[in-house]
Amino acid sequence: MPGYTSINSKMLQVEIGPGRELYSRRGAMLAYTGRVAFAPTATAGQGIGGALGRAVAGERTEMMHVTGQGTVMFGRSGLHVGVVELAGDTLYVEADRLLVHDASLQVGTMFLGEQGGVGGVIRGAVSGQGLFTTTLNGHGSCALLSHGGVMELPITPQRPVHVDPQAYVAHRGQVQNKLTTAVGLREMIGRGSGEGFQLQLSGSGVVYVQASERKI
């Protein structure tokens, strides 16, 4: 079955049919043809425990289960839409960045402290991302939202990448991340921007960075 097709930088078309069901962000459907059904879902393929944990933390994003046979067009608030193909690896992404993903992908919730320790928790507070992030694992496609589109930066053991926490969208691969400061604490007093903090990603993988410091 054909994969995801970009109509333009802000609209996505996906074929629905046997072997391809989707989970989409609520309110993301723009139009559709054929016999397609949309049903609210509390888990979006995620375990009940993970969904409840995010709900308690106030970080749940309402999703729809999309089934049937036809073509659906997706988009949201004029934001840029980028497609990511997974081939058995794991994508770590903020829940509000997810526009749509194949139901075949396994969805999970990861506490930021698991990858970044105490620094991961601080990172969530500094960036406004909260304490949890969403994981997608398996073979399939997903579409991410961003301000101004995203660029993919490779991460290698010899070349870690430093990202503004506000511009971070997602990453994949065997990656460790930690929050670092670009200037001394004394110099940071009174600074209004987030440029005093950087998210350092090291290991092997890819990080997706948007062309803006605006949150969704």
C-alpha positions, 0 to 999 in steps of 0.5 A, spaced: 500 500 500 502 506 498 505 510 504 504 517 506 504 523 500 505 530 501 500 534 498 505 540 500 509 542 506 503 543 510 498 537 508 499 530 508 495 524 504 494 517 507 491 511 504 487 507 509 485 500 507 486 493 509 493 492 513 493 500 514 490 503 520 492 510 523 492 514 529 491 521 528 491 527 532 484 529 534 482 535 529 487 533 524 483 531 519 482 536 513 478 531 508 477 524 506 474 520 500 471 513 501 469 509 507 473 512 513 471 511 520 474 516 526 473 513 533 476 517 539 481 513 543 484 513 550 491 509 549 492 510 541 495 503 541 499 505 548 499 501 554 493 503 559 499 504 564 503 509 560 496 513 558 494 514 565 501 516 567 501 521 562 494 523 563 495 524 571 501 529 569 497 533 564 501 531 558 495 527 554 494 529 547 487 526 544 488 521 538 483 518 533 483 511 531 482 511 523 480 505 520 476 503 513 478 504 506 479 510 502 484 517 502 485 521 508 488 528 508 491 531 514 494 537 517 494 542 523 494 549 524 498 551 518 504 547 521 509 544 517 508 536 516 514 532 515 514 524 514 519 519 518 519 512 516 521 507 521 525 500 520 525 497 526 528 502 530 525 507 535 523 514 535 523 519 541 518 525 540 514 530 544 506 527 543 504 534 541 509 533 535 505 527 532 500 528 527 499 521 525 502 514 525 501 507 523 497 503 528 502 498 527 507 502 530 508 500 538 507 506 542 510 507 549 511 513 554 518 514 557 520 518 563 525 523 561 530 521 567 531 515 563 535 518 558 538 524 561 537 522 569 536 529 573 538 533 567 533 530 563 528 532 568 531 539 568 531 539 561 523 538 561 522 544 565 527 548 561 524 547 555 516 546 557 516 539 554 514 536 561 516 530 564 515 524 559 516 523 551 513 518 547 516 513 543 514 509 537 517 503 535 517 498 529 516 498 522 511 504 519 510 511 518 509 517 522 508 525 521 511 530 525 509 537 526 513 543 526 514 551 525 518 552 519 520 545 517 525 540 520 532 538 518 535 532 520 542 532 523 546 526 524 549 524 531 556 520 531 560 518 537 565 523 534 560 528 533 555 530 538 550 535 536 548 541 540 541 543 540 536 549 542 531 545 547 526 549 544 528 547 537 528 540 538 523 536 535 525 528 536 531 523 535 532 516 533 537 511 535 542 509 540 542 517 543 544 519 550 542 527 551 543 531 557 542 539 558 548 543 558 549 551 559 553 555 554 555 560 559 556 561 567 551 561 572 553 568 573 552 571 566 545 567 565 542 572 571 537 576 567 538 573 560 531 572 557 532 567 552 533 560 552 540 560 549 544 559 555 542 552 555 543 547 550 541 540 549 547 535 547 545 529 544 551 524 543 552 516 540 549 514 534 543 516 531 539 522 528 536 528 531 530 532 528 530 540 529 525 545 527 526 552 524 524 556 530 524 556 537 516 556 538 512 551 541 506 547 538 
